[in-house]
Amino acid sequence: MAARGIEGFSDMRHDVQQRAPLRRNITVDEVASTVCYVACDATGMTGQTIYVDGGYSAVAGPGPSPSSS
């Protein structure tokens, strides 16, 4: 997993899990389903940003950095 090279990545995942409205991290299948939906010709969607993050970006936002604790 490429994220192993990111210092504090496990802490970031835990923070998202605790603060997101779904109280869990999303799965690869959830990302894939969103990609399939957006790629479908029937959506008629253009120029949108779709966050697949369990609601984290809508209500939690970035928290304090691990070094400031």
Predicted model as a PDB file, atoms N, CA, C, CB and O in Angstrom, pLDDT in the B-factor column:
MODEL        1                                                                  
ATOM      1  N   MET A   1       0.848  -1.178   0.000  1.00 55.00           N  
ATOM      2  CA  MET A   1       0.000   0.000   0.000  1.00 55.00           C  
ATOM      3  C   MET A   1       0.894   1.242   0.000  1.00 55.00           C  
ATOM      4  CB  MET A   1      -0.965  -0.002   1.227  1.00 55.00           C  
ATOM      5  O   MET A   1       1.757   1.385   0.866  1.00 55.00           O  
ATOM      6  N   ALA A   2       0.693   2.117  -0.945  1.00 73.00           N  
ATOM      7  CA  ALA A   2       1.528   3.307  -1.107  1.00 73.00           C  
ATOM      8  C   ALA A   2       1.426   4.245   0.091  1.00 73.00           C  
ATOM      9  CB  ALA A   2       1.138   4.049  -2.372  1.00 73.00           C  
ATOM     10  O   ALA A   2       2.363   4.994   0.366  1.00 73.00           O  
ATOM     11  N   ALA A   3       0.316   4.215   0.799  1.00 75.00           N  
ATOM     12  CA  ALA A   3       0.114   5.129   1.918  1.00 75.00           C  
ATOM     13  C   ALA A   3       1.045   4.834   3.097  1.00 75.00           C  
ATOM     14  CB  ALA A   3      -1.324   5.062   2.377  1.00 75.00           C  
ATOM     15  O   ALA A   3       1.191   5.669   3.990  1.00 75.00           O  
ATOM     16  N   ARG A   4       1.664   3.678   3.108  1.00 74.00           N  
ATOM     17  CA  ARG A   4       2.597   3.358   4.198  1.00 74.00           C  
ATOM     18  C   ARG A   4       3.734   4.362   4.279  1.00 74.00           C  
ATOM     19  CB  ARG A   4       3.165   1.955   4.015  1.00 74.00           C  
ATOM     20  O   ARG A   4       4.319   4.558   5.344  1.00 74.00           O  
ATOM     21  N   GLY A   5       4.045   4.993   3.166  1.00 84.00           N  
ATOM     22  CA  GLY A   5       5.110   5.980   3.150  1.00 84.00           C  
ATOM     23  C   GLY A   5       4.705   7.339   3.704  1.00 84.00           C  
ATOM     24  O   GLY A   5       5.553   8.221   3.842  1.00 84.00           O  
ATOM     25  N   ILE A   6       3.433   7.527   4.022  1.00 88.00           N  
ATOM     26  CA  ILE A   6       2.953   8.799   4.553  1.00 88.00           C  
ATOM     27  C   ILE A   6       2.990   8.734   6.073  1.00 88.00           C  
ATOM     28  CB  ILE A   6       1.513   9.119   4.041  1.00 88.00           C  
ATOM     29  O   ILE A   6       2.301   7.924   6.693  1.00 88.00           O  
ATOM     30  N   GLU A   7       3.797   9.592   6.654  1.00 89.00           N  
ATOM     31  CA  GLU A   7       3.924   9.611   8.110  1.00 89.00           C  
ATOM     32  C   GLU A   7       2.577   9.940   8.755  1.00 89.00           C  
ATOM     33  CB  GLU A   7       4.995  10.634   8.548  1.00 89.00           C  
ATOM     34  O   GLU A   7       1.927  10.914   8.377  1.00 89.00           O  
ATOM     35  N   GLY A   8       2.163   9.136   9.719  1.00 89.00           N  
ATOM     36  CA  GLY A   8       0.920   9.373  10.440  1.00 89.00           C  
ATOM     37  C   GLY A   8      -0.334   8.941   9.694  1.00 89.00           C  
ATOM     38  O   GLY A   8      -1.439   9.318  10.085  1.00 89.00           O  
ATOM     39  N   PHE A   9      -0.187   8.151   8.622  1.00 87.00           N  
ATOM     40  CA  PHE A   9      -1.350   7.763   7.816  1.00 87.00           C  
ATOM     41  C   PHE A   9      -2.375   6.988   8.637  1.00 87.00           C  
ATOM     42  CB  PHE A   9      -0.907   6.924   6.621  1.00 87.00           C  
ATOM     43  O   PHE A   9      -3.575   7.222   8.496  1.00 87.00           O  
ATOM     44  N   SER A  10      -1.932   6.083   9.479  1.00 87.00           N  
ATOM     45  CA  SER A  10      -2.868   5.315  10.321  1.00 87.00           C  
ATOM     46  C   SER A  10      -3.669   6.234  11.227  1.00 87.00           C  
ATOM     47  CB  SER A  10      -2.109   4.280  11.169  1.00 87.00           C  
ATOM     48  O   SER A  10      -4.862   6.020  11.441  1.00 87.00           O  
ATOM     49  N   ASP A  11      -3.013   7.255  11.759  1.00 89.00           N  
ATOM     50  CA  ASP A  11      -3.719   8.230  12.601  1.00 89.00           C  
ATOM     51  C   ASP A  11      -4.753   9.005  11.799  1.00 89.00           C  
ATOM     52  CB  ASP A  11      -2.724   9.203  13.245  1.00 89.00           C  
ATOM     53  O   ASP A  11      -5.844   9.289  12.293  1.00 89.00           O  
ATOM     54  N   MET A  12      -4.406   9.352  10.542  1.00 86.00           N  
ATOM     55  CA  MET A  12      -5.349  10.063   9.672  1.00 86.00           C  
ATOM     56  C   MET A  12      -6.574   9.205   9.389  1.00 86.00           C  
ATOM     57  CB  MET A  12      -4.670  10.465   8.352  1.00 86.00           C  
ATOM     58  O   MET A  12      -7.703   9.693   9.453  1.00 86.00           O  
ATOM     59  N   ARG A  13      -6.359   7.931   9.078  1.00 86.00           N  
ATOM     60  CA  ARG A  13      -7.492   7.023   8.816  1.00 86.00           C  
ATOM     61  C   ARG A  13      -8.390   6.909  10.040  1.00 86.00           C  
ATOM     62  CB  ARG A  13      -6.986   5.623   8.405  1.00 86.00           C  
ATOM     63  O   ARG A  13      -9.615   6.925   9.922  1.00 86.00           O  
ATOM     64  N   HIS A  14      -7.787   6.794  11.197  1.00 89.00           N  
ATOM     65  CA  HIS A  14      -8.568   6.684  12.428  1.00 89.00           C  
ATOM     66  C   HIS A  14      -9.365   7.964  12.678  1.00 89.00           C  
ATOM     67  CB  HIS A  14      -7.646   6.387  13.627  1.00 89.00           C  
ATOM     68  O   HIS A  14     -10.524   7.903  13.088  1.00 89.00           O  
ATOM     69  N   ASP A  15      -8.754   9.110  12.434  1.00 87.00           N  
ATOM     70  CA  ASP A  15      -9.438  10.395  12.620  1.00 87.00           C  
ATOM     71  C   ASP A  15     -10.655  10.505  11.709  1.00 87.00           C  
ATOM     72  CB  ASP A  15      -8.474  11.561  12.352  1.00 87.00           C  
ATOM     73  O   ASP A  15     -11.728  10.926  12.142  1.00 87.00           O  
ATOM     74  N   VAL A  16     -10.483  10.125  10.446  1.00 85.00           N  
ATOM     75  CA  VAL A  16     -11.607  10.176   9.508  1.00 85.00           C  
ATOM     76  C   VAL A  16     -12.714   9.241   9.971  1.00 85.00           C  
ATOM     77  CB  VAL A  16     -11.149   9.802   8.079  1.00 85.00           C  
ATOM     78  O   VAL A  16     -13.890   9.602   9.944  1.00 85.00           O  
ATOM     79  N   GLN A  17     -12.340   8.049  10.390  1.00 88.00           N  
ATOM     80  CA  GLN A  17     -13.335   7.072  10.849  1.00 88.00           C  
ATOM     81  C   GLN A  17     -14.131   7.611  12.034  1.00 88.00           C  
ATOM     82  CB  GLN A  17     -12.652   5.751  11.234  1.00 88.00           C  
ATOM     83  O   GLN A  17     -15.339   7.391  12.109  1.00 88.00           O  
ATOM     84  N   GLN A  18     -13.494   8.295  12.938  1.00 89.00           N  
ATOM     85  CA  GLN A  18     -14.170   8.812  14.129  1.00 89.00           C  
ATOM     86  C   GLN A  18     -15.025  10.046  13.849  1.00 89.00           C  
ATOM     87  CB  GLN A  18     -13.150   9.144  15.185  1.00 89.00           C  
ATOM     88  O   GLN A  18     -16.046  10.251  14.506  1.00 89.00           O  
ATOM     89  N   ARG A  19     -14.619  10.870  12.879  1.00 88.00           N  
ATOM     90  CA  ARG A  19     -15.285  12.147  12.663  1.00 88.00           C  
ATOM     91  C   ARG A  19     -16.317  12.147  11.542  1.00 88.00           C  
ATOM     92  CB  ARG A  19     -14.271  13.178  12.378  1.00 88.00           C  
ATOM     93  O   ARG A  19     -17.186  13.018  11.504  1.00 88.00           O  
ATOM     94  N   ALA A  20     -16.232  11.184  10.633  1.00 88.00           N  
ATOM     95  CA  ALA A  20     -17.179  11.133   9.508  1.00 88.00           C  
ATOM     96  C   ALA A  20     -18.554  10.689   9.996  1.00 88.00           C  
ATOM     97  CB  ALA A  20     -16.669  10.174   8.402  1.00 88.00           C  
ATOM     98  O   ALA A  20     -18.636   9.872  10.913  1.00 88.00           O  
ATOM     99  N   PRO A  21     -19.627  11.198   9.415  1.00 90.00           N  
ATOM    100  CA  PRO A  21     -20.976  10.813   9.840  1.00 90.00           C  
ATOM    101  C   PRO A  21     -21.247   9.311   9.769  1.00 90.00           C  
ATOM    102  CB  PRO A  21     -21.984  11.530   8.999  1.00 90.00           C  
ATOM    103  O   PRO A  21     -22.004   8.786  10.585  1.00 90.00           O  
ATOM    104  N   LEU A  22     -20.647   8.615   8.813  1.00 89.00           N  
ATOM    105  CA  LEU A  22     -20.864   7.165   8.731  1.00 89.00           C  
ATOM    106  C   LEU A  22     -20.050   6.387   9.760  1.00 89.00           C  
ATOM    107  CB  LEU A  22     -20.521   6.670   7.342  1.00 89.00           C  
ATOM    108  O   LEU A  22     -20.269   5.191   9.947  1.00 89.00           O  
ATOM    109  N   ARG A  23     -19.120   7.053  10.423  1.00 90.00           N  
ATOM    110  CA  ARG A  23     -18.268   6.459  11.463  1.00 90.00           C  
ATOM    111  C   ARG A  23     -17.496   5.230  10.977  1.00 90.00           C  
ATOM    112  CB  ARG A  23     -19.115   6.078  12.661  1.00 90.00           C  
ATOM    113  O   ARG A  23     -17.278   4.271  11.717  1.00 90.00           O  
ATOM    114  N   ARG A  24     -17.097   5.294   9.718  1.00 90.00           N  
ATOM    115  CA  ARG A  24     -16.285   4.217   9.148  1.00 90.00           C  
ATOM    116  C   ARG A  24     -15.570   4.759   7.922  1.00 90.00           C  
ATOM    117  CB  ARG A  24     -17.161   2.970   8.783  1.00 90.00           C  
ATOM    118  O   ARG A  24     -15.954   5.786   7.362  1.00 90.00           O  
ATOM    119  N   ASN A  25     -14.534   4.057   7.519  1.00 89.00           N  
ATOM    120  CA  ASN A  25     -13.859   4.392   6.268  1.00 89.00           C  
ATOM    121  C   ASN A  25     -14.612   3.722   5.131  1.00 89.00           C  
ATOM    122  CB  ASN A  25     -12.358   3.947   6.288  1.00 89.00           C  
ATOM    123  O   ASN A  25     -15.210   2.662   5.312  1.00 89.00           O  
ATOM    124  N   ILE A  26     -14.582   4.336   3.975  1.00 91.00           N  
ATOM    125  CA  ILE A  26     -15.282   3.775   2.832  1.00 91.00           C  
ATOM    126  C   ILE A  26     -14.495   2.607   2.258  1.00 91.00           C  
ATOM    127  CB  ILE A  26     -15.515   4.847   1.759  1.00 91.00           C  
ATOM    128  O   ILE A  26     -13.322   2.412   2.578  1.00 91.00           O  
ATOM    129  N   THR A  27     -15.152   1.842   1.416  1.00 93.00           N  
ATOM    130  CA  THR A  27     -14.520   0.668   0.821  1.00 93.00           C  
ATOM    131  C   THR A  27     -14.150   0.934  -0.634  1.00 93.00           C  
ATOM    132  CB  THR A  27     -15.449  -0.550   0.919  1.00 93.00           C  
ATOM    133  O   THR A  27     -14.614   1.899  -1.242  1.00 93.00           O  
ATOM    134  N   VAL A  28     -13.320   0.075  -1.170  1.00 94.00           N  
ATOM    135  CA  VAL A  28     -12.954   0.151  -2.579  1.00 94.00           C  
ATOM    136  C   VAL A  28     -14.207  -0.013  -3.440  1.00 94.00           C  
ATOM    137  CB  VAL A  28     -11.896  -0.929  -2.934  1.00 94.00           C  
ATOM    138  O   VAL A  28     -14.341   0.642  -4.473  1.00 94.00           O  
ATOM    139  N   ASP A  29     -15.117  -0.879  -3.020  1.00 96.00           N  
ATOM    140  CA  ASP A  29     -16.358  -1.089  -3.778  1.00 96.00           C  
ATOM    141  C   ASP A  29     -17.206   0.179  -3.846  1.00 96.00           C  
ATOM    142  CB  ASP A  29     -17.173  -2.219  -3.151  1.00 96.00           C  
ATOM    143  O   ASP A  29     -17.843   0.440  -4.866  1.00 96.00           O  
ATOM    144  N   GLU A  30     -17.220   0.963  -2.779  1.00 95.00           N  
ATOM    145  CA  GLU A  30     -17.987   2.214  -2.787  1.00 95.00           C  
ATOM    146  C   GLU A  30     -17.389   3.217  -3.776  1.00 95.00           C  
ATOM    147  CB  GLU A  30     -18.030   2.828  -1.372  1.00 95.00           C  
ATOM    148  O   GLU A  30     -18.120   3.929  -4.465  1.00 95.00           O  
ATOM    149  N   VAL A  31     -16.075   3.267  -3.839  1.00 95.00           N  
ATOM    150  CA  VAL A  31     -15.414   4.145  -4.808  1.00 95.00           C  
ATOM    151  C   VAL A  31     -15.710   3.644  -6.220  1.00 95.00           C  
ATOM    152  CB  VAL A  31     -13.875   4.203  -4.553  1.00 95.00           C  
ATOM    153  O   VAL A  31     -16.035   4.436  -7.105  1.00 95.00           O  
ATOM    154  N   ALA A  32     -15.597   2.341  -6.431  1.00 95.00           N  
ATOM    155  CA  ALA A  32     -15.858   1.771  -7.754  1.00 95.00           C  
ATOM    156  C   ALA A  32     -17.296   2.026  -8.197  1.00 95.00           C  
ATOM    157  CB  ALA A  32     -15.573   0.267  -7.750  1.00 95.00           C  
ATOM    158  O   ALA A  32     -17.533   2.338  -9.364  1.00 95.00           O  
ATOM    159  N   SER A  33     -18.245   1.901  -7.298  1.00 94.00           N  
ATOM    160  CA  SER A  33     -19.646   2.158  -7.647  1.00 94.00           C  
ATOM    161  C   SER A  33     -19.856   3.605  -8.069  1.00 94.00           C  
ATOM    162  CB  SER A  33     -20.560   1.824  -6.466  1.00 94.00           C  
ATOM    163  O   SER A  33     -20.616   3.881  -8.997  1.00 94.00           O  
ATOM    164  N   THR A  34     -19.192   4.515  -7.400  1.00 91.00           N  
ATOM    165  CA  THR A  34     -19.307   5.931  -7.755  1.00 91.00           C  
ATOM    166  C   THR A  34     -18.693   6.191  -9.126  1.00 91.00           C  
ATOM    167  CB  THR A  34     -18.627   6.813  -6.693  1.00 91.00           C  
ATOM    168  O   THR A  34     -19.254   6.935  -9.930  1.00 91.00           O  
ATOM    169  N   VAL A  35     -17.551   5.584  -9.390  1.00 90.00           N  
ATOM    170  CA  VAL A  35     -16.905   5.737 -10.698  1.00 90.00           C  
ATOM    171  C   VAL A  35     -17.821   5.210 -11.798  1.00 90.00           C  
ATOM    172  CB  VAL A  35     -15.542   4.997 -10.729  1.00 90.00           C  
ATOM    173  O   VAL A  35     -17.978   5.850 -12.838  1.00 90.00           O  
ATOM    174  N   CYS A  36     -18.421   4.054 -11.572  1.00 91.00           N  
ATOM    175  CA  CYS A  36     -19.334   3.484 -12.576  1.00 91.00           C  
ATOM    176  C   CYS A  36     -20.525   4.405 -12.813  1.00 91.00           C  
ATOM    177  CB  CYS A  36     -19.825   2.091 -12.134  1.00 91.00           C  
ATOM    178  O   CYS A  36     -20.952   4.587 -13.953  1.00 91.00           O  
ATOM    179  N   TYR A  37     -21.057   4.981 -11.755  1.00 88.00           N  
ATOM    180  CA  TYR A  37     -22.186   5.898 -11.894  1.00 88.00           C  
ATOM    181  C   TYR A  37     -21.806   7.132 -12.707  1.00 88.00           C  
ATOM    182  CB  TYR A  37     -22.697   6.317 -10.517  1.00 88.00           C  
ATOM    183  O   TYR A  37     -22.540   7.540 -13.607  1.00 88.00           O  
ATOM    184  N   VAL A  38     -20.669   7.715 -12.390  1.00 86.00           N  
ATOM    185  CA  VAL A  38     -20.240   8.924 -13.082  1.00 86.00           C  
ATOM    186  C   VAL A  38     -19.901   8.624 -14.542  1.00 86.00           C  
ATOM    187  CB  VAL A  38     -19.030   9.543 -12.371  1.00 86.00           C  
ATOM    188  O   VAL A  38     -20.150   9.454 -15.417  1.00 86.00           O  
ATOM    189  N   ALA A  39     -19.343   7.462 -14.808  1.00 86.00           N  
ATOM    190  CA  ALA A  39     -18.959   7.094 -16.164  1.00 86.00           C  
ATOM    191  C   ALA A  39     -20.152   6.723 -17.042  1.00 86.00           C  
ATOM    192  CB  ALA A  39     -17.990   5.946 -16.121  1.00 86.00           C  
ATOM    193  O   ALA A  39     -20.026   6.650 -18.264  1.00 86.00           O  
ATOM    194  N   CYS A  40     -21.292   6.491 -16.431  1.00 85.00           N  
ATOM    195  CA  CYS A  40     -22.494   6.091 -17.158  1.00 85.00           C  
ATOM    196  C   CYS A  40     -23.000   7.255 -18.020  1.00 85.00           C  
ATOM    197  CB  CYS A  40     -23.598   5.623 -16.171  1.00 85.00           C  
ATOM    198  O   CYS A  40     -23.059   8.394 -17.556  1.00 85.00           O  
ATOM    199  N   ASP A  41     -23.355   6.972 -19.248  1.00 81.00           N  
ATOM    200  CA  ASP A  41     -23.866   8.011 -20.146  1.00 81.00           C  
ATOM    201  C   ASP A  41     -25.181   8.605 -19.662  1.00 81.00           C  
ATOM    202  CB  ASP A  41     -24.048   7.450 -21.537  1.00 81.00           C  
ATOM    203  O   ASP A  41     -25.507   9.739 -20.011  1.00 81.00           O  
ATOM    204  N   ALA A  42     -25.932   7.870 -18.877  1.00 76.00           N  
ATOM    205  CA  ALA A  42     -27.257   8.315 -18.459  1.00 76.00           C  
ATOM    206  C   ALA A  42     -27.224   9.410 -17.391  1.00 76.00           C  
ATOM    207  CB  ALA A  42     -28.037   7.142 -17.945  1.00 76.00           C  
ATOM    208  O   ALA A  42     -28.262  10.012 -17.117  1.00 76.00           O  
ATOM    209  N   THR A  43     -26.082   9.685 -16.785  1.00 74.00           N  
ATOM    210  CA  THR A  43     -26.055  10.678 -15.708  1.00 74.00           C  
ATOM    211  C   THR A  43     -26.201  12.102 -16.219  1.00 74.00           C  
ATOM    212  CB  THR A  43     -24.770  10.556 -14.926  1.00 74.00           C  
ATOM    213  O   THR A  43     -26.825  12.931 -15.556  1.00 74.00           O  
ATOM    214  N   GLY A  44     -25.641  12.400 -17.379  1.00 81.00           N  
ATOM    215  CA  GLY A  44     -25.689  13.768 -17.890  1.00 81.00           C  
ATOM    216  C   GLY A  44     -24.908  14.736 -17.021  1.00 81.00           C  
ATOM    217  O   GLY A  44     -25.100  15.948 -17.119  1.00 81.00           O  
ATOM    218  N   MET A  45     -24.053  14.232 -16.193  1.00 79.00           N  
ATOM    219  CA  MET A  45     -23.319  15.043 -15.234  1.00 79.00           C  
ATOM    220  C   MET A  45     -22.034  15.584 -15.854  1.00 79.00           C  
ATOM    221  CB  MET A  45     -23.002  14.227 -13.979  1.00 79.00           C  
ATOM    222  O   MET A  45     -21.321  14.861 -16.549  1.00 79.00           O  
ATOM    223  N   THR A  46     -21.743  16.851 -15.600  1.00 80.00           N  
ATOM    224  CA  THR A  46     -20.488  17.451 -16.030  1.00 80.00           C  
ATOM    225  C   THR A  46     -19.998  18.405 -14.956  1.00 80.00           C  
ATOM    226  CB  THR A  46     -20.656  18.186 -17.382  1.00 80.00           C  
ATOM    227  O   THR A  46     -20.794  19.026 -14.251  1.00 80.00           O  
ATOM    228  N   GLY A  47     -18.704  18.516 -14.837  1.00 82.00           N  
ATOM    229  CA  GLY A  47     -18.091  19.523 -13.976  1.00 82.00           C  
ATOM    230  C   GLY A  47     -18.434  19.446 -12.503  1.00 82.00           C  
ATOM    231  O   GLY A  47     -18.602  20.482 -11.860  1.00 82.00           O  
ATOM    232  N   GLN A  48     -18.542  18.269 -11.958  1.00 85.00           N  
ATOM    233  CA  GLN A  48     -18.884  18.125 -10.545  1.00 85.00           C  
ATOM    234  C   GLN A  48     -17.730  17.522  -9.767  1.00 85.00           C  
ATOM    235  CB  GLN A  48     -20.133  17.263 -10.381  1.00 85.00           C  
ATOM    236  O   GLN A  48     -16.940  16.750 -10.309  1.00 85.00           O  
ATOM    237  N   THR A  49     -17.638  17.874  -8.511  1.00 87.00           N  
ATOM    238  CA  THR A  49     -16.717  17.217  -7.597  1.00 87.00           C  
ATOM    239  C   THR A  49     -17.561  16.330  -6.697  1.00 87.00           C  
ATOM    240  CB  THR A  49     -15.866  18.257  -6.766  1.00 87.00           C  
ATOM    241  O   THR A  49     -18.470  16.810  -6.018  1.00 87.00           O  
ATOM    242  N   ILE A  50     -17.268  15.062  -6.691  1.00 89.00           N  
ATOM    243  CA  ILE A  50     -18.028  14.113  -5.881  1.00 89.00           C  
ATOM    244  C   ILE A  50     -17.085  13.536  -4.827  1.00 89.00           C  
ATOM    245  CB  ILE A  50     -18.658  12.974  -6.769  1.00 89.00           C  
ATOM    246  O   ILE A  50     -16.108  12.863  -5.155  1.00 89.00           O  
ATOM    247  N   TYR A  51     -17.381  13.801  -3.597  1.00 91.00           N  
ATOM    248  CA  TYR A  51     -16.579  13.282  -2.498  1.00 91.00           C  
ATOM    249  C   TYR A  51     -17.145  11.933  -2.086  1.00 91.00           C  
ATOM    250  CB  TYR A  51     -16.557  14.272  -1.296  1.00 91.00           C  
ATOM    251  O   TYR A  51     -18.336  11.814  -1.801  1.00 91.00           O  
ATOM    252  N   VAL A  52     -16.300  10.929  -2.054  1.00 92.00           N  
ATOM    253  CA  VAL A  52     -16.687   9.599  -1.603  1.00 92.00           C  
ATOM    254  C   VAL A  52     -15.886   9.363  -0.323  1.00 92.00           C  
ATOM    255  CB  VAL A  52     -16.410   8.473  -2.714  1.00 92.00           C  
ATOM    256  O   VAL A  52     -14.869   8.669  -0.319  1.00 92.00           O  
ATOM    257  N   ASP A  53     -16.376   9.960   0.759  1.00 90.00           N  
ATOM    258  CA  ASP A  53     -15.597   9.962   2.004  1.00 90.00           C  
ATOM    259  C   ASP A  53     -16.446   9.756   3.255  1.00 90.00           C  
ATOM    260  CB  ASP A  53     -14.847  11.259   2.128  1.00 90.00           C  
ATOM    261  O   ASP A  53     -16.026  10.112   4.355  1.00 90.00           O  
ATOM    262  N   GLY A  54     -17.619   9.193   3.094  1.00 90.00           N  
ATOM    263  CA  GLY A  54     -18.467   8.918   4.254  1.00 90.00           C  
ATOM    264  C   GLY A  54     -19.033  10.164   4.901  1.00 90.00           C  
ATOM    265  O   GLY A  54     -19.507  10.109   6.036  1.00 90.00           O  
ATOM    266  N   GLY A  55     -18.993  11.287   4.204  1.00 89.00           N  
ATOM    267  CA  GLY A  55     -19.509  12.542   4.735  1.00 89.00           C  
ATOM    268  C   GLY A  55     -18.474  13.391   5.443  1.00 89.00           C  
ATOM    269  O   GLY A  55     -18.789  14.484   5.914  1.00 89.00           O  
ATOM    270  N   TYR A  56     -17.244  12.908   5.528  1.00 88.00           N  
ATOM    271  CA  TYR A  56     -16.187  13.613   6.248  1.00 88.00           C  
ATOM    272  C   TYR A  56     -15.991  15.040   5.740  1.00 88.00           C  
ATOM    273  CB  TYR A  56     -14.884  12.847   6.134  1.00 88.00           C  
ATOM    274  O   TYR A  56     -15.890  15.973   6.537  1.00 88.00           O  
ATOM    275  N   SER A  57     -15.938  15.215   4.434  1.00 87.00           N  
ATOM    276  CA  SER A  57     -15.675  16.548   3.885  1.00 87.00           C  
ATOM    277  C   SER A  57     -16.818  17.519   4.142  1.00 87.00           C  
ATOM    278  CB  SER A  57     -15.418  16.454   2.398  1.00 87.00           C  
ATOM    279  O   SER A  57     -16.605  18.732   4.152  1.00 87.00           O  
ATOM    280  N   ALA A  58     -18.024  17.010   4.349  1.00 87.00           N  
ATOM    281  CA  ALA A  58     -19.187  17.876   4.555  1.00 87.00           C  
ATOM    282  C   ALA A  58     -19.287  18.411   5.978  1.00 87.00           C  
ATOM    283  CB  ALA A  58     -20.447  17.125   4.215  1.00 87.00           C  
ATOM    284  O   ALA A  58     -19.761  19.528   6.185  1.00 87.00           O  
ATOM    285  N   VAL A  59     -18.854  17.642   6.943  1.00 85.00           N  
ATOM    286  CA  VAL A  59     -19.071  18.071   8.326  1.00 85.00           C  
ATOM    287  C   VAL A  59     -17.823  18.115   9.196  1.00 85.00           C  
ATOM    288  CB  VAL A  59     -20.051  17.175   8.959  1.00 85.00           C  
ATOM    289  O   VAL A  59     -17.783  18.874  10.164  1.00 85.00           O  
ATOM    290  N   ALA A  60     -16.827  17.341   8.886  1.00 73.00           N  
ATOM    291  CA  ALA A  60     -15.687  17.249   9.800  1.00 73.00           C  
ATOM    292  C   ALA A  60     -14.539  18.161   9.401  1.00 73.00           C  
ATOM    293  CB  ALA A  60     -15.195  15.827   9.869  1.00 73.00           C  
ATOM    294  O   ALA A  60     -14.008  18.899  10.231  1.00 73.00           O  
ATOM    295  N   GLY A  61     -14.158  18.111   8.136  1.00 62.00           N  
ATOM    296  CA  GLY A  61     -13.029  18.907   7.698  1.00 62.00           C  
ATOM    297  C   GLY A  61     -11.743  18.492   8.374  1.00 62.00           C  
ATOM    298  O   GLY A  61     -11.728  17.542   9.157  1.00 62.00           O  
ATOM    299  N   PRO A  62     -10.675  19.188   8.081  1.00 59.00           N  
ATOM    300  CA  PRO A  62      -9.398  18.807   8.662  1.00 59.00           C  
ATOM    301  C   PRO A  62      -9.344  19.113  10.161  1.00 59.00           C  
ATOM    302  CB  PRO A  62      -8.266  19.521   7.942  1.00 59.00           C  
ATOM    303  O   PRO A  62      -9.829  20.147  10.621  1.00 59.00           O  
ATOM    304  N   GLY A  63      -8.765  18.222  10.875  1.00 57.00           N  
ATOM    305  CA  GLY A  63      -8.603  18.413  12.318  1.00 57.00           C  
ATOM    306  C   GLY A  63      -7.214  18.945  12.624  1.00 57.00           C  
ATOM    307  O   GLY A  63      -6.470  19.304  11.712  1.00 57.00           O  
ATOM    308  N   PRO A  64      -6.863  18.997  13.893  1.00 59.00           N  
ATOM    309  CA  PRO A  64      -5.508  19.459  14.247  1.00 59.00           C  
ATOM    310  C   PRO A  64      -4.476  18.472  13.743  1.00 59.00           C  
ATOM    311  CB  PRO A  64      -5.365  19.644  15.778  1.00 59.00           C  
ATOM    312  O   PRO A  64      -4.725  17.268  13.699  1.00 59.00           O  
ATOM    313  N   SER A  65      -3.327  18.979  13.366  1.00 55.00           N  
ATOM    314  CA  SER A  65      -2.270  18.093  12.906  1.00 55.00           C  
ATOM    315  C   SER A  65      -1.747  17.290  14.099  1.00 55.00           C  
ATOM    316  CB  SER A  65      -1.120  18.899  12.223  1.00 55.00           C  
ATOM    317  O   SER A  65      -1.780  17.776  15.229  1.00 55.00           O  
ATOM    318  N   PRO A  66      -1.265  16.063  13.860  1.00 54.00           N  
ATOM    319  CA  PRO A  66      -0.767  15.221  14.959  1.00 54.00           C  
ATOM    320  C   PRO A  66       0.327  15.889  15.767  1.00 54.00           C  
ATOM    321  CB  PRO A  66      -0.251  13.916  14.415  1.00 54.00           C  
ATOM    322  O   PRO A  66       0.458  15.617  16.961  1.00 54.00           O  
ATOM    323  N   SER A  67       1.121  16.762  15.144  1.00 56.00           N  
ATOM    324  CA  SER A  67       2.225  17.409  15.870  1.00 56.00           C  
ATOM    325  C   SER A  67       1.734  18.502  16.821  1.00 56.00           C  
ATOM    326  CB  SER A  67       3.222  18.004  14.879  1.00 56.00           C  
ATOM    327  O   SER A  67       2.475  18.903  17.719  1.00 56.00           O  
ATOM    328  N   SER A  68       0.508  18.992  16.647  1.00 50.00           N  
ATOM    329  CA  SER A  68       0.018  20.057  17.523  1.00 50.00           C  
ATOM    330  C   SER A  68      -0.657  19.525  18.775  1.00 50.00           C  
ATOM    331  CB  SER A  68      -0.943  20.937  16.773  1.00 50.00           C  
ATOM    332  O   SER A  68      -1.093  20.305  19.622  1.00 50.00           O  
ATOM    333  N   SER A  69      -0.750  18.209  18.903  1.00 48.00           N  
ATOM    334  CA  SER A  69      -1.398  17.608  20.071  1.00 48.00           C  
ATOM    335  C   SER A  69      -0.475  17.564  21.257  1.00 48.00           C  
ATOM    336  CB  SER A  69      -1.880  16.213  19.752  1.00 48.00           C  
ATOM    337  O   SER A  69      -0.862  17.088  22.324  1.00 48.00           O  
TER     338      SER A  69                                                      
ENDMDL                                                                          
END                                                                             
